Structure formats: structure tokens, C-alpha cells
């Protein structure tokens, strides 16, 4: 059974940082493009970033300059380093295996003073 488990969310003040992780099981992520999405209360889920098999990346404008995605194929894990967080970044963050469309359960990120 393919499964993704996100972790690392929490409550942080504006300007703070969080590091999210997404651990895969039941599948090797090494040949997979992986993505992060987020969904804020009352809003549609939106795409944040993708990392390709070769480590190439593409970011949504909301993430450029503040978020960094990385992958560790040996650990079967991807991470999302989020810096300079803003209140508008409050959302549930999900990772996804792009091609086969498997999602994790999400991790809550709350940015509040």
C-alpha cells in the first residue's frame, strides 16, 4: 500500500520558519516527481512546488524566495523548508506523488502572532 505521511507542521509567529517532511512507504520516490500543495480554510487547494526526479524544481509565486523543496531518495522523503512565514501561509500542507496521484493526509501550518 502506497502511503505518504506529512509531519513538521505547527504554530509559528510571522517571520518564523518551519520544516515539513513527507515520508513515503510502499513505493520508492526516486523515480517520482513529488509535489507540495496547500489548502487554506475556505479556499481551494493550491499548488506550491514540484521537485523532479533529477532534483529540478519549480515554485509557485507564493513560494519563490521563501520555500525550498528537497528530496532524500535514500530516506524516501521530501522536505519543504519554509522561511519568513506569513499569516497568509496558514493552511494544511499536503505532499503528492505527481504521476500516480497519491496524497498524504496533510499537516497543519498556522502562522499567527
C-alpha positions as CSV (number, residue, x, y, z in Angstrom):
1,X,0.0,0.0,0.0
2,X,1.4,3.3,-1.1
3,X,1.3,5.9,1.7
4,X,2.6,9.4,2.3
5,X,2.8,10.9,5.8
6,X,3.5,14.5,6.3
7,X,4.9,16.0,9.5
8,X,6.5,19.1,10.9
9,X,3.6,21.4,10.9
10,X,2.7,23.6,13.9
11,X,2.2,27.1,15.2
12,X,4.7,29.7,14.3
13,X,4.9,33.5,14.5
14,X,5.0,35.7,11.4
15,X,8.6,35.7,10.1
16,X,9.3,32.3,11.6
17,X,10.3,29.1,9.9
18,X,9.1,25.5,9.7
19,X,10.4,22.4,8.0
20,X,7.9,20.0,6.7
21,X,8.6,16.4,5.9
22,X,6.8,13.8,3.7
23,X,7.8,10.2,4.2
24,X,6.7,7.6,1.6
25,X,6.1,4.0,2.1
26,X,5.1,1.2,-0.2
27,X,6.8,2.9,-3.1
28,X,10.3,4.3,-3.9
29,X,10.2,8.1,-4.6
30,X,13.4,8.1,-6.5
31,X,11.7,7.7,-10.0
32,X,8.8,10.0,-9.0
33,X,8.2,13.7,-9.2
34,X,6.9,15.0,-5.9
35,X,4.8,18.0,-5.1
36,X,3.6,20.1,-2.2
37,X,0.1,21.7,-2.2
38,X,-1.7,23.6,0.5
39,X,-5.3,24.4,1.3
40,X,-6.3,27.3,3.5
41,X,-9.6,27.5,5.3
42,X,-12.4,28.2,2.8
43,X,-10.1,28.1,-0.2
44,X,-9.3,25.6,-2.9
45,X,-6.2,23.5,-2.7
46,X,-3.3,25.2,-4.4
47,X,-0.1,24.0,-5.8
48,X,3.1,25.1,-4.1
49,X,6.1,23.4,-5.6
50,X,7.4,20.4,-7.5
51,X,10.7,18.5,-7.5
52,X,11.6,16.3,-10.4
53,X,13.5,13.1,-10.5
54,X,16.8,14.9,-11.1
55,X,16.2,17.4,-8.3
56,X,14.9,20.1,-10.7
57,X,12.4,22.4,-9.0
58,X,9.6,24.8,-9.9
59,X,7.9,27.0,-7.4
60,X,4.6,28.9,-7.4
61,X,5.0,32.6,-7.0
62,X,3.7,32.3,-3.4
63,X,6.8,30.2,-2.5
64,X,9.6,31.8,-4.5
65,X,12.4,33.1,-2.4
66,X,10.9,31.7,0.9
67,X,10.3,28.0,0.4
68,X,12.8,25.3,-0.6
69,X,12.0,21.8,-1.5
70,X,14.5,18.9,-1.3
71,X,14.5,15.2,-1.6
72,X,16.4,12.4,0.0
73,X,15.8,9.3,-2.0
74,X,17.8,7.2,0.4
75,X,15.3,8.1,3.2
76,X,12.4,8.1,0.8
77,X,11.5,11.5,2.0
78,X,11.0,15.0,0.7
79,X,11.1,18.2,2.8
80,X,9.8,21.7,2.5
81,X,11.8,24.4,4.3
82,X,9.6,27.4,4.8
83,X,11.1,30.7,5.9
84,X,9.7,34.1,6.5
85,X,6.3,32.7,7.0
86,X,3.3,35.0,6.7
87,X,-0.2,34.8,8.2
88,X,-1.4,34.0,4.7
89,X,0.7,30.8,4.7
90,X,-1.7,29.3,7.2
91,X,-3.1,26.1,5.6
92,X,-3.0,22.4,5.6
93,X,0.1,21.3,3.6
94,X,-0.1,18.1,1.5
95,X,2.5,16.2,-0.4
96,X,1.7,14.3,-3.5
97,X,3.2,11.8,-5.9
98,X,2.6,13.6,-9.1
99,X,2.0,10.8,-11.6
100,X,0.0,8.3,-9.6
101,X,-1.9,11.0,-7.7
102,X,-1.3,9.7,-4.1
103,X,-1.8,12.3,-1.4
104,X,-0.8,12.4,2.2
105,X,-3.2,13.3,5.0
106,X,-1.7,16.8,5.4
107,X,-0.1,18.7,8.2
108,X,-1.4,21.9,9.6
109,X,0.7,25.1,9.5
110,X,-0.6,28.0,11.5
111,X,1.1,31.4,11.3
112,X,-0.1,33.7,14.0
113,X,1.1,36.3,16.4
